[in-house]
Amino acid sequence: EQPAQEAQGRAMLGTIGWTGNFQFTFEVDNVGNLRVIPAINPYASDYELKPNEVFTTPEFIFTFSNNGTGEASRNLHAWARNYQLKDGQGDRMTLLNNWENTYFKFNEELLAELMKEAKHLGVDMFLLDDGWFGSRDDDNAGLGDWTVNRKKLKDGISGLSEKIHDMGLKFGIWIEPEMVSENSDLYRSHPDWCLKAPGRPMTRGRNQLVLDLSRKDVCDYLIAVINKLLSDAEIEYVKWDMNRSISDVYSIAAREQGMVLYNYVLGVY
């Protein structure tokens, strides 16, 4: 009879249980009936099934409320706690993230003050966000160089972790290993490690490029630096970010490997 409000009106809320690209279609017929079609986005999503193979389409999770969108939202929250989240009925850990307070400009003294505030507020964890590594003083540089910036953290990640745990807090850290800045030692050493479509300018997002994770050498490098980071300090939580969309999806290494196989099959290897 009218658009639903927070606490009154009829409302149906729903989501599709699919982590990839999806598409919702809403159709209203000539007598006012609404048809909702939630599904996988058909664009570039063809699945070829072998004989007797079954593909199970994702489920649509929905709820109905006679008391507005607020009740419908709380219904979905209750469903998630009961059926979706591991240990869903347990307490939630709280954390203080330094990002909105300091952005890239911080040092151990400033972080120590924030840690005291976290402890005073009863927060469980302190999370160190972007800017702790390489020449990362803004978003134009440093991604890919996952070594601690000693000008900001003179005692390193392990020293900061010890201070945090001595205060009775847990420690979390930010990484974005699938990305790289052009102004970085990694890019200067391995410009071919980025996704890049031949003959086309590279697309940048947040001043960064995407690493080609189909390459073994890229994966070996990332596994090594992440393993060192997590081994050198007591870290309970990792905030793994992805601040730009994927584009220029073309792997030079994969093309070269494909050409080797192609030439071998032709007998001209």
Protein Blocks (a to p, Z undefined) as FASTA:
>chain_A
ZZcdfkgcjddddddddfbdcdddddddfkopacddddddfehpaccddehiacdddddd
ddddfebjklmmmmmmmmmmmmmpghklmccdddddfklmnmmmccfklmmmmmmmmmmn
opabdcddehiacjlfbfkeoihpacdcfklmmnojmlmmmmmmmnopacdddddfkbcc
fbbfklmmmmmlpccdehiacddeehiacddfkbfklmmmmmmmmmmmmmmpccfbdcdd
dfbdcehiacfklmmmmmmmmmmmnopZZ
